[in-house]
Amino acid sequence: MNEVKFNSQICTTKEQSQRLLELGLKPETADCFHWEYAGLRYIGSIDDEGLTEKDIPAWSLHRLMEIGNIENTGFANIKNAYNTCISIIASHIKFGLLNKKYLKP
């Protein structure tokens, strides 16, 4: 079976996801996940059952913008868009501006 390659980023990378978790975002705020099996990486959307212990939470750009209350500014580069949203969310957390419902207690 061949691994599917996307032409553009569809959710946070594992490294970006780790940064968001370290910032204090609740894993259950994610709308996607990374999962590895038999050496292959998969990306999926979260269903009603949520994440399992093996899943790595991931966030779509739309979800990051929703969490950070970020307006669509017409990002020219999708990878930079993810990093920009993560930086904005980090700033919102630092200054106490992010809605607490998205953060771990």
Buried (B, 14 or more C-beta within 10 A) or exposed (E): EEEEEEEEBEBBBEEBBEBBBEBBBBBEBBBBBBBEEEEEEEBEEBEEEEBEEEBBBBBBBEBBBBBBEBEEEEBEEEEEBBBBBBEBBBEBBEEEEBEEEBBEE
